[in-house]
Structures are given as structure tokens and as C-alpha cells.
Amino acid sequence: MCTPTRETKLRALFEENSTRVLAYSYRHVDAGAAQDVVSEAFLVAWRRIDEVPADALPWLLVVARNIIANRRRGLARQQRLTDQLAGLERASTASSGADEIALERRSMLAALADLSPVEREALLLTGWDGCPSSQASQVAGCSRRAFELRLHRARNRLRHTFAAEEESHSSRRVPQRLAVTRETLS
């Protein structure tokens, strides 16, 4: 379809449906976000103008619903990250300073270095990259069962390493940040 026809079709689509898409958006998000949802919905319509059905309203409402769902997921993800950062900030302020953080980091890196490459990869894929076992096993190129076995072994080796370290430094307080890290590896 040539550009003038596309523009004409989009304008007609907007004139006929924008208020109803806006009303739908108002029911689900605040006023500022609702206007953004309408803008994004018609941007999708512009990009896919040849795929827009004759009765476009249901199609546009589905597009708007998907945009709203994506926004909610994004906001939830942002909130989780904010909460995690706040937790890390509290943990770092609870520690005695940069020296302790450096020692904790060195200890963790040394423990990771002691793992085999496949065990280290299993831990980092799940703990650092946040992949569930099903996805991480695909990345590692093995079955899910084999991956979970690697992960289990890696966690056990780290627990034993940290337990031995705590026994040798029993008079020293267990660093808060290290304790948080251990929880995520369990």
C-alpha cells in the first residue's frame, strides 16, 4: 500500500476508534499513561496497517491491552530491582566498610574460581543471569536433569567452602553481604 493511502487509512482508523481506545485505557491506567497507550496502539496500527482488520476496534483494544500488560510487567520488574537495590544498600551500610566488602568479594571470587567451569556456569546462569533451570540447561547445552545436578554440586561445594572459611575465622562475624549471597545460592 502506498504511503498516502496508508496515512488516509490510519487517520480514518484514529478518528473512528481513538476515543474508545482511550476510554479503555483510562479504565486500566492513569490519565497520562492512558494517552501513551493510545499513542503506542496507533503506532502499532501504523506499522501493521495492512494487517488491521476492517472491524479494527477489537484489534486495537487487544493491542492496547498488550501494551498495558507490558507496562505493568515493566513497572513490576522496576519495583523488584528497586527493592533489591534497597536491600543491597541496607546490607552494605550494615557492614563495617570498604575493607570488609573487598574481603567478601575476594572470598566469593576465590570460591567461584575453585568450582569447575561447568559448575561455575551453572551458578552464574541461575544466580547472576536469573535463568530458570529449563532455560539455563539449553544455554549450557545439556539436559535439564544434568544441569540441575551441576547446580546442586556447585551449591554444595560453595557451602562447604564457606563453612570451612567460617570455622577458620570463627571469631570474625559473618559478613552480611556474604550471607545474602549465600541465601541466593541456596
VOKOL-108624 format. One record per atom (N, C-alpha, C): atom name; residue number from 1; x, z, y negated. Coordinates in steps of 0.1 Angstrom, whole numbers, plus 5000, padded with zeros to 4 digits. Each point is the difference from the previous one (the first is absolute). Last residue first. Layout:
% residues N
<pt CA NUM <X Z Y>> ...
This chain:
% residues 186
<pt N 186 <5213 5476 5208>> <pt CA 186 <4994 5006 5012>> <pt C 186 <4987 4993 5004>> <pt N 185 <5028 4991 4960>> <pt CA 185 <5005 4994 5012>> <pt C 185 <4994 5006 5013>> <pt N 184 <4989 5016 4957>> <pt CA 184 <4995 4986 5000>> <pt C 184 <5006 4993 5013>> <pt N 183 <5012 5045 4991>> <pt CA 183 <4986 4999 5003>> <pt C 183 <4995 4986 5001>> <pt N 182 <5045 5009 4986>> <pt CA 182 <4998 5002 5015>> <pt C 182 <4985 4999 5004>> <pt N 181 <5012 4997 4954>> <pt CA 181 <5004 4988 5008>> <pt C 181 <4998 5002 5014>> <pt N 180 <4992 5036 4973>> <pt CA 180 <4990 4990 4997>> <pt C 180 <5003 4988 5008>> <pt N 179 <5032 5034 5000>> <pt CA 179 <4988 5004 5008>> <pt C 179 <4989 4990 4999>> <pt N 178 <5038 4994 4973>> <pt CA 178 <5003 4997 5014>> <pt C 178 <4988 5003 5009>> <pt N 177 <4998 5012 4955>> <pt CA 177 <4999 4986 5002>> <pt C 177 <5002 4995 5014>> <pt N 176 <5007 5046 4989>> <pt CA 176 <4985 4996 5000>> <pt C 176 <4999 4986 5002>> <pt N 175 <5041 5028 5020>> <pt CA 175 <4996 4993 4988>> <pt C 175 <4986 4996 5001>> <pt N 174 <5020 5043 5025>> <pt CA 174 <4997 4986 5003>> <pt C 174 <4995 4993 4987>> <pt N 173 <5035 5042 4998>> <pt CA 173 <4986 4997 5000>> <pt C 173 <4998 4985 5004>> <pt N 172 <5043 5029 5017>> <pt CA 172 <4995 4991 4989>> <pt C 172 <4985 4997 5001>> <pt N 171 <5024 5025 5033>> <pt CA 171 <4999 5008 4988>> <pt C 171 <4995 4992 4988>> <pt N 170 <5008 4979 5043>> <pt CA 170 <4988 5009 5000>> <pt C 170 <4999 5009 4988>> <pt N 169 <5028 4959 5017>> <pt CA 169 <4999 5005 4986>> <pt C 169 <4988 5009 4999>> <pt N 168 <5010 4982 5042>> <pt CA 168 <5014 5001 4995>> <pt C 168 <5000 5006 4985>> <pt N 167 <4959 4990 5022>> <pt CA 167 <5006 5011 5007>> <pt C 167 <5014 5002 4994>> <pt N 166 <4976 4964 4984>> <pt CA 166 <4994 5012 4995>> <pt C 166 <5006 5012 5007>> <pt N 165 <5013 4957 5014>> <pt CA 165 <5005 5003 4987>> <pt C 165 <4994 5013 4994>> <pt N 164 <4984 4985 5042>> <pt CA 164 <5014 5004 5001>> <pt C 164 <5006 5003 4986>> <pt N 163 <4957 4983 5001>> <pt CA 163 <5000 5013 5006>> <pt C 163 <5014 5006 5001>> <pt N 162 <4994 4955 4986>> <pt CA 162 <4997 5010 4989>> <pt C 162 <4999 5014 5006>> <pt N 161 <5009 4966 5030>> <pt CA 161 <5010 5000 4991>> <pt C 161 <4998 5010 4989>> <pt N 160 <4966 4992 5032>> <pt CA 160 <5012 5007 5006>> <pt C 160 <5011 5001 4990>> <pt N 159 <4963 4975 4987>> <pt CA 159 <4996 5014 5001>> <pt C 159 <5012 5008 5005>> <pt N 158 <5005 4954 5000>> <pt CA 158 <5000 5005 4986>> <pt C 158 <4997 5015 5000>> <pt N 157 <4995 4976 5040>> <pt CA 157 <5015 5001 4997>> <pt C 157 <5001 5007 4986>> <pt N 156 <4956 4990 5015>> <pt CA 156 <5006 5011 5007>> <pt C 156 <5015 5002 4997>> <pt N 155 <4978 4963 4981>> <pt CA 155 <4995 5013 4994>> <pt C 155 <5006 5012 5007>> <pt N 154 <5009 4957 5018>> <pt CA 154 <5007 5002 4987>> <pt C 154 <4995 5013 4993>> <pt N 153 <4980 4987 5041>> <pt CA 153 <5014 5004 5002>> <pt C 153 <5007 5003 4987>> <pt N 152 <4956 4983 4998>> <pt CA 152 <5000 5014 5006>> <pt C 152 <5014 5005 5001>> <pt N 151 <4995 4955 4987>> <pt CA 151 <4996 5009 4989>> <pt C 151 <5000 5015 5005>> <pt N 150 <5007 4966 5032>> <pt CA 150 <5011 5000 4991>> <pt C 150 <4998 5011 4989>> <pt N 149 <4964 4991 5028>> <pt CA 149 <5010 5007 5007>> <pt C 149 <5013 5002 4992>> <pt N 148 <4965 4973 4984>> <pt CA 148 <4996 5014 4999>> <pt C 148 <5010 5009 5007>> <pt N 147 <5006 4953 5003>> <pt CA 147 <5002 5005 4987>> <pt C 147 <4997 5015 4999>> <pt N 146 <4990 4979 5040>> <pt CA 146 <5014 5001 4998>> <pt C 146 <5004 5005 4986>> <pt N 145 <4955 4991 5009>> <pt CA 145 <5004 5011 5008>> <pt C 145 <5015 5002 4998>> <pt N 144 <4981 4963 4980>> <pt CA 144 <4996 5012 4993>> <pt C 144 <5005 5012 5007>> <pt N 143 <5028 4956 5007>> <pt CA 143 <4986 5004 5003>> <pt C 143 <4997 5013 4992>> <pt N 142 <5036 4968 4979>> <pt CA 142 <4999 5006 5013>> <pt C 142 <4985 5004 5001>> <pt N 141 <5025 4983 4960>> <pt CA 141 <5001 4990 5010>> <pt C 141 <4999 5006 5014>> <pt N 140 <4997 5018 4953>> <pt CA 140 <5012 5003 5008>> <pt C 140 <5001 4991 5012>> <pt N 139 <4963 4996 4971>> <pt CA 139 <5012 4998 4992>> <pt C 139 <5012 5002 5008>> <pt N 138 <4959 5009 5020>> <pt CA 138 <5002 4986 4998>> <pt C 138 <5012 4997 4992>> <pt N 137 <4989 5045 5007>> <pt CA 137 <5005 4994 5012>> <pt C 137 <5001 4985 4999>> <pt N 136 <4981 5023 4964>> <pt CA 136 <5015 5003 5001>> <pt C 136 <5005 4994 5013>> <pt N 135 <4953 4999 4992>> <pt CA 135 <5007 4991 4992>> <pt C 135 <5016 5001 5001>> <pt N 134 <4973 5030 5024>> <pt CA 134 <4996 4987 5005>> <pt C 134 <5008 4989 4991>> <pt N 133 <5004 5047 4990>> <pt CA 133 <5008 4996 5011>> <pt C 133 <4996 4986 5005>> <pt N 132 <4994 5010 4948>> <pt CA 132 <4995 5007 5012>> <pt C 132 <5008 4994 5012>> <pt N 131 <5021 5002 4950>> <pt CA 131 <4993 4992 5010>> <pt C 131 <4995 5008 5012>> <pt N 130 <5027 5012 4958>> <pt CA 130 <4986 5004 5002>> <pt C 130 <4992 4991 5009>> <pt N 129 <5048 5003 4983>> <pt CA 129 <4992 4989 4996>> <pt C 129 <4985 5002 5003>> <pt N 128 <5031 5035 5008>> <pt CA 128 <5004 4995 4987>> <pt C 128 <4990 4989 4996>> <pt N 127 <4995 5022 5043>> <pt CA 127 <5001 5010 4989>> <pt C 127 <5002 4995 4986>> <pt N 126 <4997 4971 5040>> <pt CA 126 <4988 5008 4999>> <pt C 126 <5000 5010 4988>> <pt N 125 <5037 4970 5008>> <pt CA 125 <4988 4992 4999>> <pt C 125 <4987 5008 4999>> <pt N 124 <5042 5022 5006>> <pt CA 124 <4998 4994 4987>> <pt C 124 <4988 4992 4998>> <pt N 123 <5011 5019 5043>> <pt CA 123 <4997 5010 4990>> <pt C 123 <4997 4994 4986>> <pt N 122 <5014 4971 5034>> <pt CA 122 <4987 5005 5003>> <pt C 122 <4996 5010 4990>> <pt N 121 <5044 4983 4998>> <pt CA 121 <4990 4991 4995>> <pt C 121 <4986 5005 5002>> <pt N 120 <5035 5026 5017>> <pt CA 120 <5000 5000 4986>> <pt C 120 <4989 4991 4994>> <pt N 119 <5008 4998 5046>> <pt CA 119 <4993 5012 4996>> <pt C 119 <4999 5002 4985>> <pt N 118 <5024 4963 5017>> <pt CA 118 <4986 4998 5003>> <pt C 118 <4992 5013 4997>> <pt N 117 <5048 5001 4994>> <pt CA 117 <4994 4991 4991>> <pt C 117 <4985 4998 5002>> <pt N 116 <5021 5047 5015>> <pt CA 116 <5003 4986 5003>> <pt C 116 <4992 4991 4990>> <pt N 115 <5015 5048 4983>> <pt CA 115 <4990 4994 5009>> <pt C 115 <5005 4986 5003>> <pt N 114 <5023 5028 4969>> <pt CA 114 <5002 5004 5014>> <pt C 114 <4991 4993 5010>> <pt N 113 <4996 4996 4953>> <pt CA 113 <5011 4992 5004>> <pt C 113 <5003 5003 5015>> <pt N 112 <4967 5025 4977>> <pt CA 112 <4995 4986 5003>> <pt C 112 <5012 4992 5006>> <pt N 111 <5010 5043 4986>> <pt CA 111 <4992 5001 5011>> <pt C 111 <4994 4986 5004>> <pt N 110 <5026 5004 4961>> <pt CA 110 <5008 5002 5011>> <pt C 110 <4992 5000 5013>> <pt N 109 <4977 4998 4960>> <pt CA 109 <5007 4987 5002>> <pt C 109 <5009 5001 5013>> <pt N 108 <4978 5039 4984>> <pt CA 108 <4991 4991 5006>> <pt C 108 <5006 4987 5003>> <pt N 107 <5027 5032 4979>> <pt CA 107 <4996 5005 5013>> <pt C 107 <4990 4990 5007>> <pt N 106 <5012 4993 4955>> <pt CA 106 <5011 4997 5009>> <pt C 106 <4997 5004 5014>> <pt N 105 <4968 5011 4968>> <pt CA 105 <5001 4985 5002>> <pt C 105 <5011 4997 5009>> <pt N 104 <4997 5044 4987>> <pt CA 104 <4989 4997 5009>> <pt C 104 <5000 4985 5003>> <pt N 103 <5031 5016 4969>> <pt CA 103 <5003 5005 5014>> <pt C 103 <4989 4996 5010>> <pt N 102 <4994 4991 4954>> <pt CA 102 <5010 4991 5005>> <pt C 102 <5004 5004 5015>> <pt N 101 <4969 5027 4977>> <pt CA 101 <4994 4987 5003>> <pt C 101 <5011 4991 5006>> <pt N 100 <5015 5041 4984>> <pt CA 100 <4992 5002 5012>> <pt C 100 <4993 4987 5004>> <pt N 99 <5024 5000 4960>> <pt CA 99 <5009 5002 5011>> <pt C 99 <4993 5001 5013>> <pt N 98 <4975 4998 4959>> <pt CA 98 <5006 4987 5004>> <pt C 98 <5009 5002 5012>> <pt N 97 <4966 5040 4994>> <pt CA 97 <5006 4991 4991>> <pt C 97 <5006 4988 5007>> <pt N 96 <4972 5037 5018>> <pt CA 96 <5009 5007 4990>> <pt C 96 <5007 4990 4991>> <pt N 95 <4949 4993 5021>> <pt CA 95 <5014 5001 5005>> <pt C 95 <5009 5005 4989>> <pt N 94 <4954 4991 4992>> <pt CA 94 <5002 5012 5008>> <pt C 94 <5014 5002 5005>> <pt N 93 <4986 4961 4977>> <pt CA 93 <5002 5011 4990>> <pt C 93 <5001 5013 5008>> <pt N 92 <4993 4961 5025>> <pt CA 92 <5013 5000 4994>> <pt C 92 <5002 5011 4990>> <pt N 91 <4958 4996 5022>> <pt CA 91 <5010 5003 5009>> <pt C 91 <5014 5000 4994>> <pt N 90 <4963 4986 4974>> <pt CA 90 <5000 5015 5003>> <pt C 90 <5011 5004 5009>> <pt N 89 <4996 4954 4993>> <pt CA 89 <5005 5007 4988>> <pt C 89 <4999 5015 5001>> <pt N 88 <4983 4973 5035>> <pt CA 88 <5014 4999 4999>> <pt C 88 <5006 5008 4988>> <pt N 87 <4953 4997 5003>> <pt CA 87 <5006 5008 5011>> <pt C 87 <5015 5000 5000>> <pt N 86 <4978 4971 4971>> <pt CA 86 <4999 5013 4995>> <pt C 86 <5005 5010 5010>> <pt N 85 <4999 4955 5013>> <pt CA 85 <5010 5003 4990>> <pt C 85 <5000 5014 4994>> <pt N 84 <4966 4986 5030>> <pt CA 84 <5013 5002 5007>> <pt C 84 <5011 5002 4990>> <pt N 83 <4958 4992 4982>> <pt CA 83 <5000 5013 5007>> <pt C 83 <5013 5002 5007>> <pt N 82 <4993 4958 4980>> <pt CA 82 <5001 5010 4990>> <pt C 82 <5001 5014 5006>> <pt N 81 <4991 4964 5029>> <pt CA 81 <5014 5000 4995>> <pt C 81 <5003 5011 4989>> <pt N 80 <4956 4994 5015>> <pt CA 80 <5008 5006 5011>> <pt C 80 <5015 5000 4996>> <pt N 79 <4970 4979 4971>> <pt CA 79 <4998 5015 5000>> <pt C 79 <5008 5006 5011>> <pt N 78 <5000 4953 4998>> <pt CA 78 <5007 5006 4988>> <pt C 78 <4998 5015 5000>> <pt N 77 <4976 4977 5032>> <pt CA 77 <5014 4999 5003>> <pt C 77 <5009 5006 4989>> <pt N 76 <4954 4996 4993>> <pt CA 76 <5002 5010 5010>> <pt C 76 <5015 5001 5004>> <pt N 75 <4986 4966 4971>> <pt CA 75 <4999 5013 4993>> <pt C 75 <5003 5011 5010>> <pt N 74 <4997 4957 5017>> <pt CA 74 <5012 5001 4992>> <pt C 74 <5000 5013 4993>> <pt N 73 <4962 4990 5025>> <pt CA 73 <5012 5002 5009>> <pt C 73 <5013 5002 4992>> <pt N 72 <4961 4988 4976>> <pt CA 72 <4999 5014 5005>> <pt C 72 <5012 5003 5009>> <pt N 71 <4996 4956 4984>> <pt CA 71 <5004 5010 4989>> <pt C 71 <4999 5014 5005>> <pt N 70 <4986 4966 5030>> <pt CA 70 <5015 5000 4998>> <pt C 70 <5004 5009 4989>> <pt N 69 <4954 4996 5007>> <pt CA 69 <5006 5007 5011>> <pt C 69 <5015 5000 4999>> <pt N 68 <4976 4975 4968>> <pt CA 68 <4998 5015 4998>> <pt C 68 <5006 5008 5011>> <pt N 67 <5000 4953 5004>> <pt CA 67 <5009 5004 4989>> <pt C 67 <4999 5015 4998>> <pt N 66 <4971 4981 5031>> <pt CA 66 <5013 5001 5005>> <pt C 66 <5010 5004 4989>> <pt N 65 <4955 4994 4988>> <pt CA 65 <5002 5011 5009>> <pt C 65 <5014 5002 5005>> <pt N 64 <4990 4962 4975>> <pt CA 64 <5000 5012 4991>> <pt C 64 <5002 5012 5009>> <pt N 63 <4993 4960 5022>> <pt CA 63 <5013 4999 4994>> <pt C 63 <5002 5013 4991>> <pt N 62 <4958 4994 5019>> <pt CA 62 <5010 5003 5010>> <pt C 62 <5014 5000 4994>> <pt N 61 <4966 4986 4972>> <pt CA 61 <4999 5014 5003>> <pt C 61 <5009 5005 5011>> <pt N 60 <4997 4954 4990>> <pt CA 60 <5007 5007 4989>> <pt C 60 <4999 5015 5002>> <pt N 59 <4977 4973 5031>> <pt CA 59 <5014 4998 5002>> <pt C 59 <5008 5007 4989>> <pt N 58 <4953 5000 4997>> <pt CA 58 <5005 5008 5011>> <pt C 58 <5015 4999 5002>> <pt N 57 <4981 4972 4966>> <pt CA 57 <4999 5014 4997>> <pt C 57 <5005 5009 5012>> <pt N 56 <4995 4950 4998>> <pt CA 56 <5013 5006 4998>> <pt C 56 <4999 5015 4999>> <pt N 55 <4976 4956 5020>> <pt CA 55 <4994 5013 4996>> <pt C 55 <5012 5009 4999>> <pt N 54 <5014 4959 5011>> <pt CA 54 <4990 4997 4990>> <pt C 54 <4993 5013 4995>> <pt N 53 <5050 5007 5019>> <pt CA 53 <4987 4994 5005>> <pt C 53 <4991 4997 4988>> <pt N 52 <5055 5000 5000>> <pt CA 52 <4988 5008 4995>> <pt C 52 <4988 4994 5005>> <pt N 51 <5044 4982 5005>> <pt CA 51 <4995 5007 5012>> <pt C 51 <4988 5008 4996>> <pt N 50 <5026 4975 4969>> <pt CA 50 <4995 4990 5010>> <pt C 50 <4993 5007 5011>> <pt N 49 <5023 5025 4966>> <pt CA 49 <4988 4994 4995>> <pt C 49 <4993 4990 5010>> <pt N 48 <5039 5035 4998>> <pt CA 48 <4993 4995 5012>> <pt C 48 <4987 4992 4996>> <pt N 47 <5028 5019 4966>> <pt CA 47 <5010 4996 5010>> <pt C 47 <4994 4993 5012>> <pt N 46 <4971 5019 4968>> <pt CA 46 <5008 4989 4994>> <pt C 46 <5010 4994 5010>> <pt N 45 <4977 5040 5011>> <pt CA 45 <4991 4988 5001>> <pt C 45 <5007 4988 4994>> <pt N 44 <5023 5040 4997>> <pt CA 44 <5000 4996 5014>> <pt C 44 <4990 4987 5001>> <pt N 43 <5001 5020 4959>> <pt CA 43 <5013 4994 5002>> <pt C 43 <5001 4995 5015>> <pt N 42 <4963 5025 4988>> <pt CA 42 <4999 4986 4995>> <pt C 42 <5013 4993 5000>> <pt N 41 <4999 5045 5013>> <pt CA 41 <4991 4993 5009>> <pt C 41 <4999 4985 4995>> <pt N 40 <5024 5030 4974>> <pt CA 40 <5007 4997 5012>> <pt C 40 <4992 4992 5009>> <pt N 39 <4980 5016 4961>> <pt CA 39 <5010 4990 4997>> <pt C 39 <5008 4996 5012>> <pt N 38 <4968 5034 5005>> <pt CA 38 <4994 4988 4997>> <pt C 38 <5010 4989 4997>> <pt N 37 <5016 5043 5005>> <pt CA 37 <4996 4995 5013>> <pt C 37 <4993 4986 4998>> <pt N 36 <5013 5024 4962>> <pt CA 36 <5011 4995 5007>> <pt C 36 <4996 4993 5013>> <pt N 35 <4968 5024 4977>> <pt CA 35 <5003 4987 4993>> <pt C 35 <5012 4993 5006>> <pt N 34 <4989 5043 5016>> <pt CA 34 <4989 4990 5004>> <pt C 34 <5003 4987 4993>> <pt N 33 <5027 5037 4990>> <pt CA 33 <5004 4994 5012>> <pt C 33 <4990 4990 5005>> <pt N 32 <4991 5024 4961>> <pt CA 32 <5012 4992 4998>> <pt C 32 <5004 4993 5013>> <pt N 31 <4963 5030 5002>> <pt CA 31 <4997 4989 4992>> <pt C 31 <5012 4990 4998>> <pt N 30 <4998 5030 5045>> <pt CA 30 <4998 5003 4986>> <pt C 30 <4999 4987 4992>> <pt N 29 <4986 4998 5051>> <pt CA 29 <5012 5004 4993>> <pt C 29 <4996 5003 4985>> <pt N 28 <4966 4987 5033>> <pt CA 28 <5011 5005 5009>> <pt C 28 <5013 5005 4993>> <pt N 27 <4959 4981 4979>> <pt CA 27 <4995 5010 5010>> <pt C 27 <5011 5006 5008>> <pt N 26 <5008 4965 4969>> <pt CA 26 <4997 5012 4993>> <pt C 26 <4996 5011 5010>> <pt N 25 <5006 4956 5016>> <pt CA 25 <5013 5007 4998>> <pt C 25 <4998 5013 4993>> <pt N 24 <4963 4972 5006>> <pt CA 24 <5004 5004 5013>> <pt C 24 <5013 5009 4998>> <pt N 23 <4984 4978 4962>> <pt CA 23 <4991 5011 5004>> <pt C 23 <5004 5006 5013>> <pt N 22 <5023 4962 4986>> <pt CA 22 <5004 5011 4992>> <pt C 22 <4991 5012 5004>> <pt N 21 <4990 4960 5020>> <pt CA 21 <5012 5005 5005>> <pt C 21 <5005 5012 4993>> <pt N 20 <4963 4978 4983>> <pt CA 20 <4996 5007 5013>> <pt C 20 <5013 5005 5007>> <pt N 19 <5005 4975 4960>> <pt CA 19 <4993 5013 4997>> <pt C 19 <4996 5007 5013>> <pt N 18 <5021 4957 5003>> <pt CA 18 <5009 5010 4995>> <pt C 18 <4993 5014 4997>> <pt N 17 <4981 4955 5016>> <pt CA 17 <5003 5011 5009>> <pt C 17 <5008 5012 4994>> <pt N 16 <4986 4955 4979>> <pt CA 16 <4989 5004 5009>> <pt C 16 <5002 5014 5007>> <pt N 15 <5033 4981 4971>> <pt CA 15 <4988 5002 4993>> <pt C 15 <4989 5005 5008>> <pt N 14 <5041 4987 5021>> <pt CA 14 <5001 5012 4992>> <pt C 14 <4987 5004 4992>> <pt N 13 <5003 4960 5025>> <pt CA 13 <5000 5011 5009>> <pt C 13 <5000 5013 4992>> <pt N 12 <5005 4960 4976>> <pt CA 12 <4986 5002 5005>> <pt C 12 <4999 5012 5009>> <pt N 11 <5043 4988 4986>> <pt CA 11 <4992 5005 4989>> <pt C 11 <4985 5003 5004>> <pt N 10 <5029 4980 5031>> <pt CA 10 <5003 5014 4998>> <pt C 10 <4992 5006 4989>> <pt N 9 <4996 4954 5009>> <pt CA 9 <4994 5008 5011>> <pt C 9 <5003 5015 4998>> <pt N 8 <5020 4970 4970>> <pt CA 8 <4985 5000 4998>> <pt C 8 <4994 5008 5010>> <pt N 7 <5046 4994 5004>> <pt CA 7 <4997 5008 4989>> <pt C 7 <4985 5001 4998>> <pt N 6 <5015 4970 5032>> <pt CA 6 <5002 5014 5004>> <pt C 6 <4997 5010 4989>> <pt N 5 <4998 4954 4990>> <pt CA 5 <4989 5004 5009>> <pt C 5 <5001 5014 5005>> <pt N 4 <5036 4982 4974>> <pt CA 4 <4988 5002 4992>> <pt C 4 <4988 5004 5009>> <pt N 3 <5041 4991 5023>> <pt CA 3 <5000 5012 4992>> <pt C 3 <4987 5002 4991>> <pt N 2 <4998 4972 5047>> <pt CA 2 <5008 4999 4988>> <pt C 2 <4998 5012 4991>> <pt N 1 <4997 4997 5055>> <pt CA 1 <4991 5000 4988>> <pt C 1 <5009 5000 4988>> 
